[in-house]
Amino acid sequence: MPRLKKARRSAPGIRAQLMLFLAFICLLLLVLYWFLSTQLLEPLYNRRIENQLSSQADEIVALIQQTQDEGDIISSWNFGVLVVNSDFRTKLYESLSANTQLTNFCVDISDSTLRSVITIENLYPCLLHNSTLSSLSGDSSFSWDKSTVIEMRRVCRVSGDCLQILNTSGGSSQVVVGRMSQDGSYSVLVSTSLVHVAEAGQVLSDMLPLIAILVFAFALAAAWLFSQWFTRPLRDLSAAARRVAGGDYSVHVESFRRDELGTLAEDFNHMAKEVQRAAQMQRDLLANVSHDLRTPLTLIKGYAETVRDITGDDKAHRDEQLNIIVDETDRLTALVSSVMELSKVTSGADKCEKVRFDMGQLCDEVSERYEAVCAQNGWTLKLEIPDQPLDVYADPSMIERALHNLLGNAMHHIGADGVFVLRAQPCDEGVRVEVEDHGPGISAEDLPYIFERYYRSRSDAGKAGTGLGLSITKAIFQQHGFRFGVQSTLGKGSTFWFIMKPPPAET
């Protein structure tokens, strides 16, 4: 166990975990950045350029096919002189000008004799032709091999398409894409230069350490500030929890957040308030129980000493005093029994065994047990139940115990007419059961607390009883999930009610 505590203390806190998490995310992003800049940048760029060239070459081939379908001749040789259809040339220029993705390029269209028909040079230098290279006098970094272009034309005619990278002696590169017309009369070559992406990737890689340092510094600062803000409610809750553990139940955590942490703070405040209330109730219960225990114990001790020392052989006095001892012992027994019963019900030790039964029949059986006490005291218990069965789903023994508690409370507050009522009737939610008395009633300030443990209203002060009957009844209703309550008017009496649920539908 000591090792476990030591391990828990050395574990990183939430702030440290947040900072480590954000640092890990930054590291992951930097690795991703390095991978993209050094490994994927150049292949992705080259593929994009190749797709643009292929699209441009396909458009030129489609234009050639359209011109031929219209019956026009694209080019012809007249006594060794090349003649090109001017309309086709115009349409070709317009098509190339409309392309906004590819701006710097060279186009080479050759016929079946591998001789060039149309050349367009919008690239400097153009490795497909030598006209631009010839203007580079004295510059030996560029060289043009005519056999390479002728070989590409031949490969394009044989395979229908081709792709090749041309390199200059100066280190620059150009990519060439070739296509064949549908009838095989013309081959189309389109080329453009490749930007030095590899060098750009190397520059980005060289900048990576500086970027990593800056990103890490920013991430750690942001993580520290964020964790400070994020964990502040948790630190406040922790301090408040320590105060509650120390016995200060009046603690209140201020929170202006509207997220889960704000909800947690509200729940903690509610918990502290309920704990304070429960502690106060416990103190009141102990004080009241101690007071009620002290009174019968004092009487028992006093009368026992009187029997021992004074009455002696006076049988009449002895019997009277012994009866007082027996009565006070019964009071103690009833009080202990009520406390134990309440403990069993509230703790769940007394399990709720629900079955289907007729609540009207149970009310009839319970009311019969009060005939003797009513006849003895001149009281009247009115039973109001319908003729039809009142089927409910509950624990009959617990419900019987609750009825006895409510009827006993009604007799305790019976009015001058000596009448109290047990009523059961069907309702939309199931069966509504009421116990009514015509006694003094309950004041408005006492109504919210009437079901609390050992609570006594001012009108009950000094009366006999344990004060736990309604608390036990409340616990029984809560176990069943019943709605319950009390309606009272001063001077007219009170009505305690609860609503029982019907049996579940049979499948």
C-alpha positions as CSV (number, residue, x, y, z in Angstrom):
1,M,0.0,0.0,0.0
2,P,2.8,2.6,0.8
3,R,4.3,1.9,-2.7
4,L,1.0,2.5,-4.3
5,K,0.6,5.9,-2.6
6,K,4.1,6.8,-3.7
7,A,3.4,5.9,-7.3
8,R,0.2,8.0,-7.3
9,R,2.1,11.0,-6.0
10,S,4.7,10.8,-8.6
11,A,2.2,10.5,-11.5
12,P,2.0,13.6,-13.7
13,G,-0.9,15.9,-13.1
14,I,-3.5,17.0,-15.6
15,R,-1.5,20.1,-16.5
16,A,1.6,18.0,-17.3
17,Q,-0.5,15.5,-19.2
18,L,-2.0,18.3,-21.3
19,M,1.4,19.8,-22.1
20,L,2.8,16.4,-23.0
21,F,-0.1,15.7,-25.2
22,L,0.2,19.0,-27.1
23,A,4.0,18.5,-27.4
24,F,3.3,15.1,-28.9
25,I,0.8,16.6,-31.4
26,C,3.3,19.2,-32.4
27,L,6.0,16.6,-32.9
28,L,3.7,14.5,-35.0
29,L,2.8,17.5,-37.1
30,L,6.5,18.3,-37.6
31,V,7.2,14.8,-38.7
32,L,4.2,14.9,-41.1
33,Y,5.5,18.3,-42.4
34,W,9.0,16.8,-43.0
35,F,7.6,13.7,-44.8
36,L,5.4,15.8,-47.1
37,S,8.2,18.3,-47.9
38,T,10.9,15.8,-48.5
39,Q,9.2,12.6,-49.7
40,L,5.9,13.6,-51.3
41,L,6.4,17.1,-52.6
42,E,8.3,16.3,-55.7
43,P,6.3,13.1,-56.8
44,L,3.0,14.9,-56.3
45,Y,4.2,18.0,-58.2
46,N,5.5,15.9,-61.1
47,R,2.3,13.9,-61.3
48,R,0.3,17.1,-61.5
49,I,2.4,18.4,-64.3
50,E,2.1,15.2,-66.2
51,N,-1.7,15.2,-65.9
52,Q,-1.8,18.8,-67.2
53,L,0.4,17.9,-70.2
54,S,-1.6,14.8,-70.9
55,S,-4.8,16.8,-70.8
56,Q,-3.3,19.4,-73.2
57,A,-2.1,16.7,-75.6
58,D,-5.5,15.0,-75.6
59,E,-7.2,18.4,-76.5
60,I,-4.8,18.8,-79.4
61,V,-5.5,15.2,-80.6
62,A,-9.3,15.9,-80.3
63,L,-8.9,19.1,-82.4
64,I,-7.0,17.2,-85.1
65,Q,-9.8,14.6,-85.2
66,Q,-12.5,17.3,-85.4
67,T,-10.7,19.0,-88.3
68,Q,-10.3,15.7,-90.1
69,D,-14.0,14.8,-89.5
70,E,-14.9,18.1,-91.1
71,G,-13.0,17.0,-94.3
72,D,-10.2,19.5,-94.0
73,I,-6.5,18.6,-94.5
74,I,-4.3,19.7,-91.6
75,S,-1.0,19.7,-93.6
76,S,0.5,18.8,-97.0
77,W,3.8,18.9,-98.7
78,N,3.9,20.8,-102.0
79,F,7.2,20.4,-103.9
80,G,9.0,19.9,-100.5
81,V,7.3,22.9,-99.0
82,L,5.0,22.4,-96.0
83,V,1.5,23.8,-96.2
84,V,-0.6,24.0,-92.9
85,N,-4.3,24.6,-92.7
86,S,-4.6,28.1,-91.3
87,D,-8.0,27.5,-89.7
88,F,-6.5,24.5,-87.8
89,R,-3.6,26.7,-86.7
90,T,-5.9,29.4,-85.4
91,K,-8.1,26.9,-83.5
92,L,-5.0,25.4,-82.0
93,Y,-3.7,28.8,-80.8
94,E,-7.1,29.6,-79.3
95,S,-7.2,26.2,-77.5
96,L,-3.8,26.7,-76.1
97,S,-4.5,30.3,-75.0
98,A,-7.7,29.1,-73.2
99,N,-5.6,26.8,-71.0
100,T,-5.0,28.7,-67.7
101,Q,-3.3,25.8,-65.9
102,L,-0.4,25.3,-68.3
103,T,1.3,28.6,-69.3
104,N,4.9,27.7,-70.2
105,F,5.0,24.8,-72.7
106,C,6.3,23.6,-76.1
107,V,4.1,21.8,-78.7
108,D,5.5,19.6,-81.5
109,I,3.1,18.1,-84.1
110,S,4.7,15.8,-86.6
111,D,3.4,13.7,-89.5
112,S,3.9,10.1,-90.5
113,T,7.3,11.0,-92.0
114,L,8.4,12.1,-88.5
115,R,8.8,15.7,-89.9
116,S,7.6,18.6,-87.8
117,V,4.3,20.1,-89.0
118,I,3.6,22.7,-86.3
119,T,5.9,23.9,-83.5
120,I,4.9,26.2,-80.7
121,E,7.5,27.5,-78.3
122,N,6.1,29.2,-75.2
123,L,8.9,28.0,-73.0
124,Y,12.5,29.1,-72.6
125,P,14.5,27.1,-73.4
126,C,12.5,24.5,-75.4
127,L,14.3,21.2,-75.6
128,L,12.0,19.9,-78.3
129,H,13.4,22.3,-80.9
130,N,16.7,24.1,-81.5
131,S,15.4,27.5,-82.6
132,T,15.5,29.0,-79.1
133,L,18.7,27.2,-78.2
134,S,20.5,28.7,-81.2
135,S,19.9,32.1,-79.7
136,L,21.8,31.2,-76.6
137,S,25.2,32.0,-78.1
138,G,28.1,31.1,-75.9
139,D,26.0,29.3,-73.3
140,S,27.1,25.7,-73.1
141,S,24.7,24.7,-70.4
142,F,22.0,23.8,-73.0
143,S,22.3,21.2,-75.7
144,W,19.8,19.9,-78.1
145,D,19.9,16.5,-79.7
146,K,17.6,16.2,-82.7
147,S,17.8,12.4,-82.6
148,T,16.1,12.4,-79.2
149,V,13.1,14.2,-80.4
150,I,12.8,12.1,-83.5
151,E,13.1,9.0,-81.4
152,M,10.3,10.3,-79.2
153,R,8.1,10.8,-82.2
154,R,8.8,7.3,-83.3
155,V,8.0,5.8,-79.9
156,C,4.8,7.8,-79.8
157,R,3.8,6.5,-83.2
158,V,4.5,2.9,-82.1
159,S,2.9,2.9,-78.6
160,G,0.3,5.6,-79.1
161,D,1.6,7.6,-76.1
162,C,4.9,8.3,-74.4
163,L,6.4,10.0,-71.4
164,Q,10.0,11.1,-71.0
165,I,12.1,13.5,-68.9
166,L,14.7,15.6,-70.8
167,N,17.6,16.9,-68.9
168,T,20.0,19.7,-69.8
169,S,23.6,19.8,-69.0
170,G,22.8,22.7,-66.6
171,G,20.7,20.5,-64.4
172,S,17.2,21.7,-65.5
173,S,14.6,19.2,-66.6
174,Q,11.6,19.1,-68.9
175,V,8.9,16.5,-69.1
176,V,7.5,15.5,-72.4
177,V,4.1,13.8,-73.0
178,G,3.3,12.3,-76.4
179,R,0.0,11.2,-78.1
180,M,-1.1,9.8,-81.5
181,S,-4.1,10.9,-83.5
182,Q,-6.8,8.3,-84.0
183,D,-5.8,7.6,-87.7
184,G,-2.1,7.5,-86.9
185,S,-1.4,10.5,-89.2
186,Y,0.1,12.8,-86.6
187,S,1.9,12.6,-83.4
188,V,1.7,15.3,-80.7
189,L,4.4,16.1,-78.2
190,V,3.9,18.6,-75.4
191,S,6.6,19.6,-72.9
192,T,7.1,22.0,-70.0
193,S,9.8,22.6,-67.5
194,L,10.0,21.1,-64.0
195,V,10.6,23.6,-61.2
196,H,13.4,22.7,-58.9
197,V,11.1,21.0,-56.4
198,A,13.8,18.9,-54.9
199,E,15.9,21.9,-54.1
200,A,12.8,23.6,-52.5
201,G,12.2,20.4,-50.4
202,Q,15.8,20.6,-49.3
203,V,15.4,24.2,-48.3
204,L,12.3,23.3,-46.3
205,S,14.2,20.5,-44.6
206,D,17.0,22.9,-43.7
207,M,14.4,25.2,-42.1
208,L,12.8,22.4,-40.1
209,P,15.0,22.6,-37.0
210,L,14.2,26.4,-36.6
211,I,10.6,25.7,-37.3
212,A,10.5,22.9,-34.7
213,I,12.1,25.1,-32.1
214,L,9.6,27.9,-32.7
215,V,6.6,25.6,-32.8
216,F,7.6,23.8,-29.6
217,A,8.2,27.0,-27.8
218,F,4.8,28.3,-28.9
219,A,3.1,25.0,-28.2
220,L,4.5,24.8,-24.6
221,A,3.6,28.4,-23.8
222,A,0.1,27.8,-25.2
223,A,-0.2,24.5,-23.4
224,W,0.8,26.1,-20.1
225,L,-1.7,28.9,-20.4
226,F,-4.4,26.5,-21.6
227,S,-3.8,24.0,-18.8
228,Q,-3.8,26.8,-16.3
229,W,-7.2,27.9,-17.5
230,F,-8.5,24.4,-17.9
231,T,-7.5,23.0,-14.6
232,R,-8.5,26.0,-12.4
233,P,-12.0,24.6,-11.8
234,L,-10.5,21.3,-10.9
235,R,-8.2,22.9,-8.4
236,D,-11.1,24.8,-6.9
237,L,-13.1,21.6,-6.6
238,S,-10.1,19.8,-5.0
239,A,-9.7,22.6,-2.4
240,A,-13.5,22.6,-1.8
241,A,-13.5,18.8,-1.4
242,R,-10.7,19.0,1.3
243,R,-12.8,21.6,3.1
244,V,-15.8,19.3,3.0
245,A,-13.7,16.5,4.3
246,G,-12.6,18.7,7.2
247,G,-16.2,19.3,8.1
248,D,-16.9,22.7,6.4
249,Y,-20.1,21.9,4.6
250,S,-20.9,25.5,3.8
251,V,-18.3,25.6,1.0
252,H,-19.5,26.9,-2.4
253,V,-17.5,26.6,-5.7
254,E,-18.0,29.6,-8.1
255,S,-18.0,28.6,-11.7
256,F,-19.0,30.7,-14.8
257,R,-18.3,27.9,-17.3
258,R,-21.1,26.3,-19.3
259,D,-19.4,23.1,-20.1
260,E,-19.0,19.7,-18.3
261,L,-16.7,21.4,-15.7
262,G,-19.3,23.9,-14.9
263,T,-21.9,21.2,-14.5
264,L,-19.5,19.3,-12.2
265,A,-19.1,22.4,-10.1
266,E,-22.9,22.8,-9.8
267,D,-23.2,19.1,-8.9
268,F,-20.5,19.5,-6.2
269,N,-22.3,22.5,-4.7
270,H,-25.5,20.5,-4.7
271,M,-23.7,17.6,-3.1
272,A,-22.2,19.9,-0.4
273,K,-25.6,21.3,0.3
274,E,-27.1,17.9,0.7
275,V,-24.3,16.7,2.8
276,Q,-24.7,19.7,5.1
277,R,-28.4,19.0,5.3
278,A,-27.8,15.3,6.0
279,A,-25.3,16.1,8.7
280,Q,-27.7,18.5,10.3
281,M,-30.5,15.9,10.2
282,Q,-28.1,13.4,11.7
283,R,-27.3,15.8,14.6
284,D,-30.9,16.5,15.1
285,L,-31.7,12.8,15.0
286,L,-29.0,12.0,17.6
287,A,-30.2,14.8,19.8
288,N,-33.8,13.8,19.6
289,V,-33.1,10.1,20.0
290,S,-30.8,10.8,22.9
291,H,-33.4,12.9,24.6
292,D,-36.1,10.2,24.1
293,L,-33.8,7.5,25.3
294,R,-32.7,9.5,28.4
295,T,-36.3,10.1,29.6
296,P,-37.4,6.5,29.7
297,L,-34.1,5.4,31.1
298,T,-34.3,7.9,33.8
299,L,-37.8,6.8,34.7
300,I,-36.9,3.2,34.6
301,K,-33.9,3.8,36.9
302,G,-35.9,6.0,39.3
303,Y,-38.9,3.7,39.6
304,A,-36.6,0.6,39.9
305,E,-34.8,2.3,42.8
306,T,-38.1,3.3,44.3
307,V,-39.3,-0.3,44.1
308,R,-36.1,-1.5,45.7
309,D,-35.8,1.1,48.5
310,I,-39.3,2.4,49.3
311,T,-42.4,0.5,48.2
312,G,-41.1,-2.9,49.5
313,D,-44.1,-4.9,50.4
314,D,-46.7,-2.3,49.2
315,K,-48.0,-4.4,46.3
316,A,-50.3,-1.7,44.9
317,H,-47.5,0.9,44.6
318,R,-45.0,-1.7,43.5
319,D,-47.3,-2.9,40.7
320,E,-48.0,0.7,39.6
321,Q,-44.3,1.5,39.5
322,L,-43.5,-1.7,37.7
323,N,-46.1,-0.9,35.1
324,I,-44.4,2.4,34.5
325,I,-41.1,0.5,34.1
326,V,-42.7,-1.8,31.6
327,D,-44.3,1.0,29.6
328,E,-41.1,2.9,29.4
329,T,-39.3,-0.3,28.3
330,D,-41.9,-0.7,25.6
331,R,-41.2,2.9,24.5
332,L,-37.5,2.1,24.2
333,T,-38.3,-1.1,22.3
334,A,-40.5,0.8,19.9
335,L,-37.9,3.5,19.3
336,V,-35.1,1.0,18.7
337,S,-37.4,-1.0,16.4
338,S,-38.3,2.1,14.4
339,V,-34.7,3.1,14.0
340,M,-33.7,-0.4,12.9
341,E,-36.7,-0.6,10.5
342,L,-35.7,2.8,9.0
343,S,-32.1,1.7,8.6
344,K,-33.2,-1.5,6.8
345,V,-35.5,0.3,4.4
346,T,-33.2,3.1,3.5
347,S,-30.1,0.9,3.1
348,G,-31.8,-1.5,0.9
349,A,-31.3,-4.4,3.3
350,D,-35.1,-4.9,3.3
351,K,-35.6,-5.9,-0.4
352,C,-38.7,-4.9,-2.3
353,E,-40.4,-8.0,-3.6
354,K,-43.0,-6.8,-6.1
355,V,-46.1,-8.9,-7.0
356,R,-49.5,-8.3,-8.4
357,F,-52.3,-7.9,-5.8
358,D,-55.6,-6.2,-5.2
359,M,-55.0,-2.9,-3.3
360,G,-58.7,-2.7,-2.3
361,Q,-58.6,-6.1,-0.6
362,L,-55.4,-5.0,1.3
363,C,-57.1,-1.8,2.5
364,D,-60.1,-3.9,3.7
365,E,-57.8,-6.2,5.6
366,V,-55.8,-3.4,7.2
367,S,-59.0,-1.5,8.2
368,E,-60.3,-4.5,10.1
369,R,-57.4,-4.4,12.5
370,Y,-58.5,-0.9,13.7
371,E,-62.0,-1.9,14.6
372,A,-61.1,-2.7,18.2
373,V,-59.1,0.4,18.9
374,C,-61.8,2.5,17.2
375,A,-64.5,0.9,19.3
376,Q,-62.5,1.4,22.4
377,N,-61.9,5.1,21.8
378,G,-65.2,6.0,20.0
379,W,-63.5,6.7,16.7
380,T,-64.6,5.8,13.2
381,L,-62.4,4.6,10.3
382,K,-64.2,5.1,7.0
383,L,-63.1,2.8,4.2
384,E,-63.8,4.1,0.7
385,I,-63.0,1.7,-2.0
386,P,-64.8,0.8,-5.3
387,D,-66.4,-2.5,-6.0
388,Q,-64.0,-3.3,-8.9
389,P,-60.5,-4.8,-8.2
390,L,-57.6,-2.3,-7.9
391,D,-54.7,-4.3,-9.3
392,V,-51.3,-2.9,-8.5
393,Y,-47.7,-4.0,-8.7
394,A,-45.8,-3.6,-5.4
395,D,-44.5,-5.4,-2.2
396,P,-47.7,-6.0,-0.2
397,S,-45.9,-6.3,3.2
398,M,-44.2,-3.0,2.7
399,I,-47.4,-1.3,1.5
400,E,-49.2,-2.7,4.5
401,R,-46.5,-1.2,6.8
402,A,-46.8,2.2,5.1
403,L,-50.6,2.1,5.6
404,H,-50.2,1.3,9.3
405,N,-47.8,4.2,9.6
406,L,-50.2,6.6,7.9
407,L,-53.2,5.4,9.8
408,G,-51.3,5.6,13.1
409,N,-50.3,9.2,12.2
410,A,-54.0,9.9,11.4
411,M,-55.1,8.6,14.8
412,H,-52.4,10.6,16.4
413,H,-53.9,13.7,14.9
414,I,-57.6,12.7,14.9
415,G,-60.0,15.6,15.1
416,A,-62.9,16.3,17.4
417,D,-65.3,14.3,15.2
418,G,-63.2,11.1,15.8
419,V,-63.3,10.3,12.1
420,F,-60.3,9.3,9.8
421,V,-60.6,7.9,6.3
422,L,-58.8,5.3,4.2
423,R,-59.5,5.8,0.5
424,A,-58.4,4.0,-2.6
425,Q,-59.6,4.8,-6.2
426,P,-58.3,4.3,-9.7
427,C,-56.6,7.1,-11.5
428,D,-54.7,7.7,-14.8
429,E,-51.4,6.6,-13.3
430,G,-52.7,3.5,-11.5
431,V,-54.3,3.6,-8.0
432,R,-54.4,6.6,-5.7
433,V,-54.5,5.9,-2.0
434,E,-55.3,8.5,0.6
435,V,-55.4,8.6,4.4
436,E,-57.4,11.6,5.7
437,D,-57.8,13.0,9.2
438,H,-59.8,16.0,10.5
439,G,-57.2,17.1,13.0
440,P,-55.5,20.4,13.5
441,G,-53.6,20.3,10.1
442,I,-50.0,21.1,9.3
443,S,-48.6,24.6,8.9
444,A,-47.2,25.7,5.5
445,E,-43.6,26.0,6.9
446,D,-43.8,22.4,8.3
447,L,-45.2,20.7,5.1
448,P,-41.8,20.5,3.2
449,Y,-40.2,18.6,6.1
450,I,-43.0,16.4,7.3
451,F,-41.5,13.2,5.8
452,E,-38.0,13.9,7.2
453,R,-36.4,11.7,9.9
454,Y,-37.5,12.6,13.4
455,Y,-39.1,15.8,12.3
456,R,-41.8,17.1,14.6
457,S,-44.0,20.0,13.8
458,R,-44.6,22.6,16.6
459,S,-48.0,21.1,17.2
460,D,-46.5,17.7,17.9
461,A,-44.0,18.9,20.5
462,G,-44.2,16.8,23.6
463,K,-46.4,14.1,22.1
464,A,-45.6,10.4,22.3
465,G,-44.1,8.6,19.3
466,T,-40.8,7.9,17.7
467,G,-41.1,10.4,14.9
468,L,-39.8,7.9,12.4
469,G,-43.1,6.5,10.9
470,L,-43.4,9.0,8.1
471,S,-39.6,8.7,7.3
472,I,-40.1,4.9,6.9
473,T,-43.1,5.5,4.8
474,K,-41.2,7.8,2.5
475,A,-38.4,5.3,2.1
476,I,-40.9,2.6,1.1
477,F,-42.5,4.8,-1.5
478,Q,-39.1,5.8,-2.9
479,Q,-38.1,2.2,-3.2
480,H,-41.2,1.5,-5.3
481,G,-40.9,4.7,-7.3
482,F,-44.3,6.0,-6.2
483,R,-45.3,9.7,-6.2
484,F,-46.5,10.8,-2.8
485,G,-47.3,13.9,-0.8
486,V,-49.5,15.6,1.7
487,Q,-52.3,18.2,1.5
488,S,-53.2,20.1,4.7
489,T,-55.3,23.0,5.8
490,L,-54.9,24.4,9.3
491,G,-57.9,23.6,11.5
492,K,-59.4,21.2,8.9
493,G,-57.0,18.3,8.7
494,S,-54.5,16.6,6.4
495,T,-54.6,14.1,3.6
496,F,-51.6,11.9,3.0
497,W,-51.6,10.3,-0.5
498,F,-49.5,8.1,-2.8
499,I,-50.1,6.7,-6.3
500,M,-49.3,3.0,-7.0
501,K,-48.4,1.8,-10.4
502,P,-50.4,-0.8,-12.3
503,P,-49.1,-4.3,-13.1
504,P,-46.8,-4.5,-16.2
505,A,-48.5,-5.7,-19.3
506,E,-48.3,-9.5,-19.8
507,T,-46.3,-10.6,-22.8
